[in-house]
Amino acid sequence: MSALITLTGILLYLLGAGLLLHRLRSGIDANQHSKYLALIPAMIAAMLHIVVLYDALIVPQGLNLGLFNVLSLTTWLVVILVLFSAIRQPVENLAIAVLPIAALALLLQALGLDPVERLSFDSMGVKFHILLSLFSFSLLTIAAIQAALLAIQTQHLRNRHPGGFIRALPPLETMEKLLFQMIGLGYLLLSLALLVGITFIEDIFAQHLVHKTVLAVIAWVVFAVLLWGRLRFGWRGRIAIRWTLSGYAVLLLAYFGSKLVLELILA
């Protein structure tokens, strides 16, 4: 039954991405009804995804936070955030990139390649730190995808080729406004995650945590500079895109780089 749920979820994710891509290429940007119809398969897939996640994550000894389980949980959070945001904001096109990644993460989780990493947390503070970290990373993942899409849009407009799917995107000013809204909220959650971690984790600079902590702090500084530059100098366009993608790359190393090395390469 679990395999059937997983396969159905993967297919629905891909169907949702395909419908949104068709909508984007067709330039159907004014028809909200078509947007909701395209999002329905993704919504159903996300509900199936959480069923699979629950079975994989919740074990008698605590939480199984292996690499692919965490990847699957993170992509599910990204999908949920994009789908809820798309109800009121013109961000549904981000799902074209997000949904296939979620499908891949669901497949990798189902293959059972994860080394089992069972963790039991007695402290509510540590649990809160993990939750904040996942939500902040998910929001900044969406911001990074938005920045990449903004880069493509900017390049097309500079080359005076506004046709194709560019016509279906919101105006450049709206795209940048959405980008900084995501970064601002993601940065706030990242700040809270670091603060809670420093408060409740006994030795946040222990050997197995020091690389994550240092990289997360570096990413926090990068996003702080970006937000300061936006407020002080009105940074936008290529500068904003470069800083966003740089900060996200560091954060990606903090969240997944160490787990990849420790669980797969050195295992």
BELJO-V24696 format. One record per backbone hydrogen bond with DSSP energy under -0.5 kcal/mol. NH is the residue of the N-H (numbers start at 1). CO is the residue of the C=O. If there is no record, write none. Layout:
nh = (NH | NH)
co = (CO | CO)
This chain:
nh = (5 | 6 | 7 | 8 | 9 | 10 | 11 | 12 | 13 | 14 | 15 | 16 | 17 | 18 | 19 | 20 | 21 | 22 | 23 | 24 | 25 | 26 | 27 | 27 | 28 | 29 | 32 | 35 | 36 | 37 | 38 | 39 | 40 | 41 | 43 | 44 | 45 | 46 | 47 | 48 | 49 | 50 | 51 | 52 | 53 | 54 | 55 | 56 | 57 | 58 | 59 | 59 | 62 | 63 | 64 | 65 | 65 | 66 | 70 | 71 | 72 | 73 | 74 | 75 | 76 | 77 | 78 | 79 | 80 | 81 | 82 | 83 | 84 | 85 | 86 | 87 | 87 | 88 | 88 | 89 | 91 | 94 | 95 | 96 | 97 | 98 | 99 | 101 | 102 | 103 | 104 | 105 | 106 | 107 | 108 | 109 | 110 | 111 | 112 | 113 | 119 | 119 | 122 | 127 | 128 | 129 | 130 | 131 | 132 | 133 | 134 | 135 | 136 | 137 | 138 | 139 | 140 | 141 | 142 | 143 | 144 | 145 | 146 | 147 | 148 | 149 | 150 | 151 | 152 | 153 | 154 | 155 | 156 | 157 | 158 | 159 | 160 | 161 | 166 | 167 | 168 | 169 | 175 | 176 | 177 | 178 | 179 | 180 | 181 | 182 | 183 | 184 | 185 | 186 | 187 | 188 | 189 | 190 | 191 | 192 | 193 | 194 | 195 | 196 | 197 | 198 | 199 | 200 | 201 | 202 | 204 | 206 | 209 | 210 | 213 | 214 | 215 | 216 | 217 | 218 | 219 | 220 | 221 | 222 | 223 | 224 | 225 | 226 | 227 | 228 | 229 | 230 | 231 | 232 | 233 | 234 | 234 | 235 | 239 | 240 | 241 | 242 | 243 | 244 | 245 | 246 | 247 | 248 | 249 | 250 | 251 | 252 | 253 | 254 | 255 | 256 | 257 | 257 | 258 | 260 | 261 | 262 | 263 | 264 | 265 | 266)
co = (1 | 2 | 3 | 4 | 5 | 6 | 7 | 8 | 9 | 10 | 11 | 12 | 13 | 14 | 15 | 16 | 17 | 18 | 19 | 20 | 21 | 22 | 23 | 24 | 23 | 27 | 30 | 31 | 32 | 33 | 34 | 35 | 36 | 37 | 39 | 40 | 41 | 42 | 43 | 44 | 45 | 46 | 47 | 48 | 49 | 50 | 51 | 52 | 53 | 54 | 57 | 62 | 59 | 119 | 57 | 63 | 117 | 64 | 66 | 67 | 68 | 69 | 70 | 71 | 72 | 73 | 74 | 75 | 76 | 77 | 78 | 79 | 80 | 81 | 82 | 83 | 84 | 84 | 85 | 85 | 89 | 91 | 92 | 93 | 94 | 94 | 95 | 97 | 98 | 99 | 100 | 101 | 102 | 103 | 104 | 105 | 106 | 107 | 109 | 108 | 63 | 117 | 120 | 123 | 124 | 125 | 126 | 127 | 128 | 129 | 130 | 131 | 132 | 133 | 134 | 135 | 136 | 137 | 138 | 139 | 140 | 141 | 142 | 143 | 144 | 145 | 146 | 147 | 148 | 149 | 150 | 151 | 152 | 153 | 154 | 155 | 157 | 156 | 163 | 164 | 165 | 166 | 171 | 172 | 173 | 174 | 175 | 176 | 177 | 178 | 179 | 180 | 181 | 182 | 183 | 184 | 185 | 186 | 187 | 188 | 189 | 190 | 191 | 192 | 193 | 194 | 195 | 196 | 197 | 200 | 201 | 203 | 206 | 206 | 209 | 210 | 211 | 212 | 213 | 214 | 215 | 216 | 217 | 218 | 219 | 220 | 221 | 222 | 223 | 224 | 225 | 226 | 227 | 228 | 229 | 229 | 230 | 229 | 236 | 236 | 237 | 238 | 239 | 240 | 241 | 242 | 243 | 244 | 245 | 246 | 247 | 248 | 249 | 250 | 251 | 252 | 252 | 253 | 253 | 256 | 257 | 258 | 259 | 260 | 260 | 261)
